[in-house]
Structure formats: structure tokens, C-alpha cells
Amino acid sequence: MILFGPIGIRVMLIFYCLNMLEIHDFLRYSRPMNLAEVGTTGQLKIKEARVLVVGAGGLGSPILTYLATSGVGYLGVVDFDCVEIHNLHRQILFTENDLGQYKVDLAAKRIAQLNPHLSFQIHKEKITHKNVESLFSSYDYIVDGSDNFTTRYLVNDACVRLNKTLIYGSILGFQGQLAVFNHQKSKNLRDLFPEAPDPKDIPNCGLHGVLGTFPGIIGLMMAQETLKVILNVQPLHNQLVLIDTLNWKMQTLAF
């Protein structure tokens, strides 16, 4: 058997030393573990990470999909919405057969099909001032895929109080933003924008539209940045990335 060759013996020795990665981990994640920035130690960090995704919609769908397939060992999602037909052009976890069902229930089924080796927790509720700290307490990293500023500031403030790293992203039209807040003493959303804007002054995707591909682009960037944070591989630090997909321009601003 190949496991008894020189490479196989080395793999088995690493396995027994780590005592956490399993054979299927080495088989499934051999490509990322070939990266010098990842290796077996980094893959173990990913497996041990506890990540909560806020929202299972346009941003949450790709975030959940790629964090699950990347091997995040303890993944959670909080959402209280049901699938509607206008969600389907961008929320890739769902199909027309899912209309009217809770997104978190469907996400659990899809994620189990993608990766049955992780623990996936659903929180079928709306985030409020009363429950936000209890929701966040058992996670190390919070990824905010919400679609409104009220929730974004609620999530940010809870992360500051609980000292949780927050991976932030937002979209509008063809414009997107990406940042990491409250990580290794970095700044948070209120250091960048002290107060939430009046909801009446903020356009939204429901009224102003969004191409189905765009949440996928920003969601994947958020998933990538989450993995970089877990691995401690040059994550954003007091930087806001602005993405213009209409003209394919990107800026990184320090704050």
C-alpha cells in the first residue's frame, strides 16, 4: 500500500504527532496543505476554528460553502428568513424546490452534503441586543453577511465587547467593501464610521438591484479573508478594501 512508502510513512508520523488531523483530512486537503503558509499546522488551525456566519443569503451562501469545503471544523449560521423566489438568482444554496422553507435548515442539508466531517450549528433566530452575546460567545470569528446597517453595528459592537474578530463585507450595486475589525487590537467599524446612517438615507439591493454574481465575488473574498485570519497570513489590518466591479478597480485604504 502507498501508505507504507516513504511519503506515506511521513504522513502517518505527522498524523500521530498532531493527533487531530485524520486520514481523510490529509486526503481531502492535500492541495492547501502543500502551501507553505498552510501546511499541516495551518490545516489543523482551520479544523479547530469556530466561525459564525451572520446571514445565509447572497453573501452568506458563498461564505458558508467555501468555509465548509475548506475544512472549518465548527461552523455556525444565524438567520431567520425563509427562501423567496427573488433570492434564487444570487443565493446559491437554494433552489425553487426550497421556496418557503427556512434558509438555515436548508443550509444545514447542503453543507452536510458538501462536507460531512464538520460540526454545523444553526441558529434560527433574529439577532437582537438581547441574544447577540449568547450567540457569539462560543465562536472565535464572526463573519458578517448581513444586509443592513442596524445589524452591522449591532454585530460590530458585540464583537468589541466580547473581543471577537469580525470579518466585514458589504455590497451595493457594483460596489463592495471588505475589512477585518477588532483583530489583534485593530480598529472596529465605529472607528471608521462612528455612527450608523439613517436607514432612510441608505439605498438597498431590493430597490436598486444587484447582479447575482456580485455577492459571490465579495462573499468569496470574505471567506478568503476569514481563512487568512485563522492562519494569521497577512490579514487586513486597519484597512478597508473598496471593490468596483463595473470598472474593475480596487483600492485599499488605511484608517
LUMLUMLUM-173930 format. One record per residue (C-alpha): y, x, z. Coordinates in steps of 0.05 Angstrom, whole numbers, plus 5000, padded with zeros to 4 digits. Layout:
<pts>
YXZ;...
</pts>
This chain:
<pts>
500050005000;507150224986;508950175060;504650785073;508351225023;513951685046;519351155035;515150625069;513951055130;521351195135;522850445131;517750295184;520550825231;527550535223;524749835235;521350035300;527550425323;532149835312;527149335338;531548785310;531248815234;524848525207;520748685145;523948105106;530848395124;529149055091;526448695030;532048185024;537948635040;535749285008;541749274960;547249215012;543649705057;543950215001;551550225011;553750795055;558550315090;552849845109;546050175118;541149915169;546249945225;551149525186;545949015166;544048945239;551348815256;551448265204;545047975232;547747975303;554547675283;556346985307;561046655257;564145955258;566945665194;572245135202;571344625146;565644515097;570044345038;572844744980;573745395019;568145275068;562745165015;563045864985;564446185053;558245865083;553946015022;555446755018;555546895093;548746565097;545846955038;548847595066;544747525129;549647295182;544647135237;548446585275;552746155231;556345515250;560644995216;565344465244;567343865201;567543115209;568442885137;563542545090;562742725017;567242354968;566742374893;573342754885;570443324927;564943484877;568943894827;570144444879;565544334939;559244664912;554644494970;554443764948;552143314892;553142584871;546842414910;550542624973;556342134970;557941815036;553842305077;556642785129;558243465100;555443855159;548743515154;548243675080;550744385092;545144495142;539944295090;542944725035;543645335080;536445265104;534245285031;538445905017;536446285079;531446015129;531946635173;538546485207;540746015262;545445485233;549345045280;553144425260;558944125298;560143415272;567043305302;574343395290;577743995322;582743795375;586444115432;581043845478;574944135444;577344745406;576045255461;569044995475;567445015400;569845725393;567146015457;560246215432;562646535368;565447235355;569047085290;572646465266;573746335191;578945805177;577545395115;581744805137;586744475090;592744315135;597644695178;596444285240;589244525243;591045235222;595845315280;591044985328;585645465306;590246065309;592845915379;585745815406;583646475376;589446825411;587746505478;580346675471;581447355437;577447165376;578247475308;580846985256;579747045181;585046615148;585746355077;589545805042;590745544972;595845124935;595945024860;594545714831;597046094893;592746344950;593546745015;588747175055;589547515123;585847745185;589147545250;588147755323;583248315306;583448955345;590248795373;593148585305;598348035299;596947295291;599446725248;605446585292;607747305285;608147175210;610546445212;612746265283;612545505274;608345045232;612344705176;613443965178;607443645143;612143205103;615143835071;608544135050;605143944984;597643874986;591943924936;590843174938;597643054908;598843694869;591843854845;587244454845;582344744795;575244734820;574445484812;580245684855;577545514924;571345904903;575546524889;579246504955;573046284994;569246884967;574947344986;574747055057;567247155061;568147875036;573548005088;569147695143;563548195126;568648765125;570948555195;563848525220;562249215191;569149495210;570049735139;577649755127;579149015141;586148765131;590648955190;597548625196;597348495121;598047855080;594847845012;598247384961;593947184901;596946884837;591246664792;595746374739;598647064722;593047474755;597747834803;596148054874;600748324928;599248584997;605048515045;605448855113;608148455172;
</pts>
